[in-house]
Amino acid sequence: MNTIYVDNNATTQVAPEVVEAMMPYFTKLYGNPSSMHTFGGQVGYAIKEARVQVARLIGASPDEIVFTSCGTESDSTAIWAALRSNPDRKHVITTRVEHPAVKNLCEGLVKHGYRVSMVPVDREGNLDLDYFYDHLNNDTAIVSMMWANNESGVIFPVEELSRQVKERGIVFHTDAVQTAGKMPINVSRTGVDMLSMSGHKVHAPKGVGVLYVRKGTKFAPFMVGGHQESGRRGGTENVASIIGMGKACELAVAKLEKEMPRVAGLRDRLEEGLLRRISNSMVNGNRENRLPNTTSIAFEYVEGESILLLMDQHGICASSGSACTSGSLEPSHVLRAMGVPFTAAHGSIRFSLSPYNTEAEMDFIIDKLPPIIERLRAMSPFWQEAVAAESNA
Ligand code: PLP
């Protein structure tokens, strides 16, 4: 059975070109990049090159790139750096739909004496800008706002908001873990001070991340140790993965223009095919303003986990919109924040594509999913009730 992988917001396949670029750093080129000798120095040079490749993807300068271990570390580093560098400010603004890497950190800040404002979203996943402006104040140390949401794909107006925030002398961090490589980013056109990326979302390996730190931004390292990363992140570099990250970013630059519109076309084909063939199904989130690879579709009156299990039997890998907490399947905080009704949130499936997907794969899913939903609805008391209510109406 072939695997049809449409769960790329969870993680991506490492590109073969990336594997190839990494290989020498596991074997022949094992020197320490900080060593004085030529053997180590050539590794240091390769890391420098990777920094240039990453910088190019987001319009930064190479010395603004800090390599970390993952997106989560980049997020934590950015938020703590802003708070430590602005000790007199005790207010943080974030959103209600952040990834746990930011959400859980910000919620925990309350225990450290911070006030945290979480900007709500509407039914389509768009930010409540009135709330945002009402809460921005002179005590705000940092605004940490994702560029695009990992579940709905909805894009936030980071360029514009970051410029306004910067004018007020407040640090702006954006979690661009899902955005980088999927849509053009040019930090020089924004007021973004810090930006997080993660290797395993851009066809590089797991265990490598990037934090962009704008020149002049007050900074305090999260990992204190050696002088690596110009003193901004201690620890001997994860060399092979950094080289892989560089290569992945180089490939992403090349793919943005041609491949991403094709991916959006595949996503739309899948979405339209499923919506046409399955009644009581709808897209969660703003369809006009979202990542090209993502769709979250609610299939009312069925459980997402059951859908995933049955799709898995056909080799189809996707995600549900639920999180398993304390033994009960709760709809995700993102779908709850959007106000998606329980009957729809429970049956929500996120499909996230990559340039490796094909039209034939989309058609396969469009063929296999309708009978799965039909079978599950036949067993669903909620569906029976809904059908009965409709026929009585
Ligand atoms: N931020 C977002 C928006 C994500 O989607 C993820 C991972 O799913 C992360 C942060 C965390 O990245 P990592 O897995 O590299 O720690």
Boltz pocket constraint, residues with backbone or C-beta under 6 A from the ligand:
constraints:
  - pocket:
      binder: B
      contacts: [[A, 9], [A, 10], [A, 69], [A, 70], [A, 71], [A, 72], [A, 73], [A, 99], [A, 101], [A, 146], [A, 148], [A, 149], [A, 150], [A, 175], [A, 177], [A, 178], [A, 197], [A, 198], [A, 199], [A, 200], [A, 208], [A, 209]]
      max_distance: 6.0
